[in-house]
Amino acid sequence: MSSQASDSQKTGPLTGFRVLDMSRILAGPWSAQTLADLGAQVIKVERPKVGDDTRRWGPPYLKDKDGQDTAEAAYYTAANRGKDSITVDITQAEGQNIIKQLAQKCDVLIENYKVGGLKKYGLDYEALKEINPALIYCSITGFGQDGPYAQRAGYDFMIQGMGGLMSITGEKDGEPGAGPQKVGVAVTDLFTGLYATIAIQGALLERERSGLGQHIDLALLDVQTAVLANQASNYLVGGTVPQRMGNAHPNIVPYQAFATSNGFIILAVGNDGQFAKLLQLAGREELMQDERFATNPARVQNRDVVCQEVAEIMVQQSSEYWLEELSVRGVPCGPINNIEQVFANPQIQHRQMQIDVEHPLSGSISLCNSPIKYSRTAIEISKAPPLLGSDTDDVLSDLLGMDETQLNSLREKGCI
């Protein structure tokens, strides 16, 4: 039931599947990009002359071969590698017909229009299901397809606030710089994109049994609530509302950043044995005889005194000393890197998390690689984020059989 991908060289597990990506900004494009990484042919549908809003979300912009800014914002390149870009005006009848024809030849459609936004164009799930009953149709919105907030617009920042994440992110109340903080990347969008990918793959597997597609309804607020994870359980089971704790962990002590003699490191002690090794290295084994320090539940109950003692220990040596000595003893710890340091890290380099891909404007573009490592069906990223509409003619001629006369007519009408 799957389609044949345009790139016969792909080896990923979703090779042969085809995705129509009618989403923009981040959550939907992130899902579609992940599916492209996995081998699917992804056709990104954009507005003629305008395209995805993130194309203009700069600076910084990708530079051309002469070192001058192009019109391709770095933000856009983060979520659109491996795709084909076509431009279609869905407000025109001819554009709606193009989408319907493409939907007949696709396994998956991803969209993040407002609830009911595509219905007026005859491109909603119920309409497309009639022409392709096997279509997996994934809708991503702020609040879902139903409920009292369904018609509201929802964006990552506000959902981080509404969904509780900002209530547990930031310095502890009363500390310098206290107050709610958002996470430094749009994690609600990214989590939603990943949940969409999981849901789509699940629906494709179910389709092997039933032969039928289905509608996937994903809401940013639902996802943000779900990924509260242990903090949600701490409330639902324990009955206590979690609070901001800075870098500390609600259930493990010591598990936070500590100052050293020349900087900061993260100490992530996960069990009593690791804590004993820390004290042994510091020459403070006697603290394990103190009932306040002996077990993790006791350390959580006596968090302030334990962390004060550990802070006094850590500041006596350099970051380099602790990172080396704790690591060889199996005590989890790590530096606090900036992003330049991340990509300079030998482990990141060994794992090839930065790749260079050929680009028509810059010659080459550096991208983050997929973190997925398969033993057989290796992920191969060979196509840069596409220029606006760069694949329109190829896709419409290859998949829909349009000739040059038809393409020129549509172009003259501003439909493509």
Secondary structure, DSSP 8 states (H G I E B T S, - for coil): -----S-TT--STTTT-EEEEE--SSHHHHHHHHHHHTT-EEEEEE-TTT--GGGG--SSEEE-TTS-EEEEEHHHHTS-TTEEEEE--TTSHHHHHHHHHHHHT-SEEEE---TTTTGGGT-SHHHHHHH-TT-EEEEEESS-SSSTTTTS---HHHHHHHTTGGGGSSB-TTSTTBS----SS-HHHHHHHHHHHHHHHHHHHHHHHH----EEEEEHHHHHHHTTHHHHHHHHHH-------TT--SS-SSEEEEE-SSSEEEEE--SHHHHHHHHHHHT-GGGGGSHHHHSHHHHHHTHHHHHHHHHHHHTTS-HHHHHHHHHHTT--EEE---HHHHHH-HHHHHTT-EEEEEETTTEEEEEE--S---SSS----------TTTTHHHHHHHHH---HHHHHHHHHTT--
